[in-house]
Amino acid sequence: MIVKILKPSATFKGVRYNTNKVDKDKGELMKVANFGALQALQNLRPKDYVNYLEGQSEASKRTKYPQLHVVISCKGRSHSKQELTAIAEQWLNGMGYGEQPYLLVFHKDTANNHIHIVSTRVDRNGKKINDSFEKIRAYEVLNRIVGVDEKQQTDKGIEALSYGFSTRAQFIMVLEAQGYSLKLSDGIYQISRYGKRQGAVSLEQVDAKIGTFDKDIDRLAQLRAVFSKYRGQYNPAVVHVTDPLPAGRPSSPSGYTSAMAQMLSDKFGVQIIFHGKDGKLPYGYTVIDHSKRMVYKGKDLMPLAEFIAPSQGTPEISPKVGVTKPIVKERIPRPEETITENGYVQSPKDDLAESTEKERKSLHEETATYTDHVQGTSEQWMPNIQIDIADDIDDEAIHGRNRRRKRKARTNTR
């Protein structure tokens, strides 16, 4: 589950944005609280709520951006609108907004149920609600509500050392696939999650693990057999994944996936991470076998060209929302929907539609976005990550051809 605090606004555009969703039957007003005598009236208009929020906010002349607009989202339909409403109420109490006037609006127009919170940062005494370390506290409160043990999550992240891997880059990919971020400092990988440091692993430990790597030839043969068996049902052709931009604007491709890669993850716990950039065809891939706790270079399984070659006569399978059509070199298709960096699906004119041009410039600095808790192996949900790592490029098919043409010896002997 994730919580996103959208950039504060000088006006209460969030009210109109959410009531428009209700008018279009894409949202449902779940609760209106602490609006005083206003709630006793009938046939209230959005402007009535805005006027009330503005009136309370005017008590603090120093608060330039009084609007609080928050989104709490779950994976898929794992939580109902009633459950999300209860979570939102508890979150508001935990963040100090329990007595503030607020609206809760459930949205049902994307693949992931989510609820919007709109309130004011100014209390009835004209004081601003404490927003120190707001992004970190937002997750601390949410984790307490849903029962996530942050220390236990970190312990599971450090379990990446129990995987077999042959490079430092592969170790990093295992942790990032589980929602952690790493920073190398003085020979130590600092591990972070939920916005704060949660553990560390030394380079010596990682390198020692690399020294024990031993490819599981039988498992690779089994995966090749699985690929051959399902090739006629799930197209291996690569498609783009994009990140959302404010106001529903399409972004440049940020990653890759395929129907085959999605099937391998869903059914066998095998995550495929494609490496590429600038919207071009991927130049390599990595295989993370979560069920067997092993990481392989893509060429250990099969050459990239073979792995992503479109199937002949593959049945027409609707791709998951958020991915574009198969890659075509001459043209990058315009997506109709987008996937966030954590794998959550968002419609083009969804949560960020209200942002102004100025707000868009600092959106990534003001928006807290983290990954959901990953559980299990073969059924776990994996975010789509892209890492440009030279050591893990399956470059035999790409660079070898050019070297032979120039009559140069191959430098890649891995």
Secondary structure in CASP SS format (residue, H / E / C, confidence):
PFRMAT SS
TARGET T0000
AUTHOR 0000-0000-0000
METHOD secondary structure of the structure
MODEL  1
M C 1.00
I E 1.00
V E 1.00
K E 1.00
I E 1.00
L C 1.00
K C 1.00
P C 1.00
S C 1.00
A C 1.00
T C 1.00
F C 1.00
K H 1.00
G H 1.00
V H 1.00
R H 1.00
Y H 1.00
N H 1.00
T H 1.00
N H 1.00
K H 1.00
V H 1.00
D H 1.00
K C 1.00
D C 1.00
K C 1.00
G E 1.00
E E 1.00
L E 1.00
M E 1.00
K E 1.00
V E 1.00
A E 1.00
N C 1.00
F C 1.00
G H 1.00
A H 1.00
L H 1.00
Q H 1.00
A H 1.00
L C 1.00
Q C 1.00
N C 1.00
L C 1.00
R C 1.00
P H 1.00
K H 1.00
D H 1.00
Y H 1.00
V H 1.00
N H 1.00
Y H 1.00
L H 1.00
E H 1.00
G H 1.00
Q H 1.00
S H 1.00
E C 1.00
A C 1.00
S C 1.00
K C 1.00
R C 1.00
T C 1.00
K C 1.00
Y C 1.00
P C 1.00
Q E 1.00
L E 1.00
H E 1.00
V E 1.00
V E 1.00
I E 1.00
S E 1.00
C C 1.00
K C 1.00
G C 1.00
R C 1.00
S C 1.00
H C 1.00
S C 1.00
K H 1.00
Q H 1.00
E H 1.00
L H 1.00
T H 1.00
A H 1.00
I H 1.00
A H 1.00
E H 1.00
Q H 1.00
W H 1.00
L H 1.00
N H 1.00
G H 1.00
M C 1.00
G C 1.00
Y C 1.00
G C 1.00
E C 1.00
Q C 1.00
P C 1.00
Y E 1.00
L E 1.00
L E 1.00
V E 1.00
F E 1.00
H E 1.00
K C 1.00
D C 1.00
T C 1.00
A C 1.00
N C 1.00
N C 1.00
H E 1.00
I E 1.00
H E 1.00
I E 1.00
V E 1.00
S E 1.00
T E 1.00
R C 1.00
V E 1.00
D C 1.00
R C 1.00
N C 1.00
G C 1.00
K C 1.00
K E 1.00
I C 1.00
N C 1.00
D C 1.00
S C 1.00
F C 1.00
E H 1.00
K H 1.00
I H 1.00
R H 1.00
A H 1.00
Y H 1.00
E H 1.00
V H 1.00
L H 1.00
N H 1.00
R H 1.00
I H 1.00
V H 1.00
G C 1.00
V C 1.00
D C 1.00
E H 1.00
K H 1.00
Q H 1.00
Q H 1.00
T H 1.00
D H 1.00
K H 1.00
G H 1.00
I H 1.00
E H 1.00
A H 1.00
L H 1.00
S H 1.00
Y C 1.00
G E 1.00
F C 1.00
S C 1.00
T C 1.00
R H 1.00
A H 1.00
Q H 1.00
F H 1.00
I H 1.00
M H 1.00
V H 1.00
L H 1.00
E H 1.00
A H 1.00
Q C 1.00
G C 1.00
Y C 1.00
S E 1.00
L E 1.00
K E 1.00
L E 1.00
S E 1.00
D C 1.00
G C 1.00
I E 1.00
Y E 1.00
Q E 1.00
I E 1.00
S E 1.00
R E 1.00
Y C 1.00
G C 1.00
K E 1.00
R E 1.00
Q E 1.00
G E 1.00
A E 1.00
V E 1.00
S E 1.00
L H 1.00
E H 1.00
Q H 1.00
V H 1.00
D H 1.00
A H 1.00
K H 1.00
I H 1.00
G C 1.00
T C 1.00
F C 1.00
D C 1.00
K C 1.00
D C 1.00
I H 1.00
D H 1.00
R H 1.00
L H 1.00
A H 1.00
Q H 1.00
L H 1.00
R H 1.00
A H 1.00
V H 1.00
F H 1.00
S H 1.00
K H 1.00
Y H 1.00
R C 1.00
G C 1.00
Q C 1.00
Y C 1.00
N C 1.00
P C 1.00
A C 1.00
V C 1.00
V E 1.00
H E 1.00
V E 1.00
T E 1.00
D C 1.00
P C 1.00
L C 1.00
P H 1.00
A H 1.00
G H 1.00
R C 1.00
P C 1.00
S C 1.00
S C 1.00
P E 1.00
S E 1.00
G E 1.00
Y E 1.00
T E 1.00
S C 1.00
A H 1.00
M H 1.00
A H 1.00
Q H 1.00
M H 1.00
L H 1.00
S H 1.00
D H 1.00
K H 1.00
F H 1.00
G C 1.00
V E 1.00
Q E 1.00
I E 1.00
I E 1.00
F E 1.00
H E 1.00
G C 1.00
K C 1.00
D C 1.00
G C 1.00
K C 1.00
L C 1.00
P C 1.00
Y C 1.00
G E 1.00
Y E 1.00
T E 1.00
V E 1.00
I E 1.00
D E 1.00
H C 1.00
S C 1.00
K C 1.00
R C 1.00
M E 1.00
V E 1.00
Y E 1.00
K E 1.00
G H 1.00
K H 1.00
D H 1.00
L H 1.00
M C 1.00
P C 1.00
L H 1.00
A H 1.00
E H 1.00
F H 1.00
I C 1.00
A C 1.00
P C 1.00
S C 1.00
Q C 1.00
G C 1.00
T C 1.00
P C 1.00
E C 1.00
I C 1.00
S C 1.00
P C 1.00
K C 1.00
V C 1.00
G C 1.00
V E 1.00
T E 1.00
K E 1.00
P E 1.00
I C 1.00
V E 1.00
K C 1.00
E C 1.00
R E 1.00
I C 1.00
P C 1.00
R C 1.00
P C 1.00
E C 1.00
E C 1.00
T E 1.00
I E 1.00
T C 1.00
E C 1.00
N C 1.00
G C 1.00
Y C 1.00
V E 1.00
Q E 1.00
S C 1.00
P C 1.00
K C 1.00
D C 1.00
D C 1.00
L C 1.00
A C 1.00
E C 1.00
S C 1.00
T C 1.00
E H 1.00
K H 1.00
E H 1.00
R H 1.00
K H 1.00
S C 1.00
L H 1.00
H H 1.00
E H 1.00
E H 1.00
T C 1.00
A C 1.00
T C 1.00
Y C 1.00
T C 1.00
D C 1.00
H C 1.00
V C 1.00
Q C 1.00
G C 1.00
T C 1.00
S C 1.00
E C 1.00
Q C 1.00
W C 1.00
M C 1.00
P C 1.00
N C 1.00
I C 1.00
Q C 1.00
I C 1.00
D C 1.00
I C 1.00
A H 1.00
D H 1.00
D H 1.00
I C 1.00
D C 1.00
D C 1.00
E H 1.00
A H 1.00
I H 1.00
H H 1.00
G H 1.00
R H 1.00
N H 1.00
R H 1.00
R H 1.00
R H 1.00
K C 1.00
R C 1.00
K C 1.00
A C 1.00
R C 1.00
T C 1.00
N C 1.00
T C 1.00
R C 1.00
END
